[in-house]
């Protein structure tokens, strides 16, 4: 056997030994397993979360009983699933992979006390002290550098983004403030500075306006657009349950009165054949007050008779009810003698 062959055999033998070592179960378990960044705290133990952005804007979310609310918005109900998911992600953060150990890296990774993407403080269990979490730079989608306020170590967290710790109230609530089915609406009254618009649904499902001449016709597209806006109103932000004179509710910009007729879901076998053919309908009246326009351009302050909360609604969503008059909802008559002139 030549010397070269002996060397090749030794190299092959070493490679086999290395492969055997790499695939041993005990070799994989030799690393220290990652621990939770907030060890010993379960998601269900968190009772309060405060989130602050780069500027002074912040939001607070609090658990009352088993429900999450926004205390800064008069206790408006929060989206339970979204808040619970954030709590799970906070308590599920791991201490691996480690990115930096020194405090000098904090500003660069935006996890320092004066430079961060998000600063989250939360309370858990019966303990009164705050736990602190910094969310910093994002090297890729759904990955962020994170640091606990209790240490200098910075870790790379997966499956978390800054958008899941938003500071806008609208991100933590169901923004649908008022809603009825359009097909259930049988009447709509709009009262504003220009007067009153009264619309009634006729026997042929057509819309009829009080106070118009027989030869006048309603603009169907305009009417349908108004109805569509009235039956579904979304808010930007809840305000609270306490009224203030600044809301302008004593002299509102507009008042909407929406009448609906709904057939109760009664499947009783005791109904006569006539009752089943012509089911009884229950009429309900909904009142929407559109108050003052907010000076900070948050929109109009709105109050529904079906909710104890005052809310901000975007101007574009309710401005037609404030500005429109009956004449605006009429078809524009065209002069039959008008001709289109060809350009010279």
NORNORPE-V665343 format. One record per helix or strand. SS is the DSSP state (H for helix, E for strand). FROM is the first residue (numbers start at 1). LEN is the number of residues. If there is no record, write none. Layout:
[[SS | FROM | LEN] [SS | FROM | LEN]]
This chain:
[[H | 3 | 20] [H | 25 | 4] [E | 36 | 1] [H | 43 | 3] [E | 46 | 7] [E | 58 | 7] [E | 67 | 4] [H | 71 | 3] [E | 76 | 2] [H | 80 | 12] [E | 94 | 1] [E | 98 | 3] [H | 103 | 3] [E | 111 | 2] [E | 115 | 2] [E | 118 | 7] [E | 131 | 5] [E | 140 | 1] [E | 143 | 6] [E | 154 | 5] [H | 162 | 4] [H | 169 | 4] [E | 176 | 4] [H | 182 | 3] [E | 185 | 8] [E | 195 | 7] [E | 207 | 3] [E | 218 | 1] [H | 220 | 12] [E | 232 | 3] [E | 237 | 4] [H | 245 | 3] [E | 254 | 10] [H | 273 | 5] [E | 281 | 13] [E | 300 | 5] [E | 310 | 4] [H | 315 | 9] [H | 326 | 4] [E | 330 | 1]]
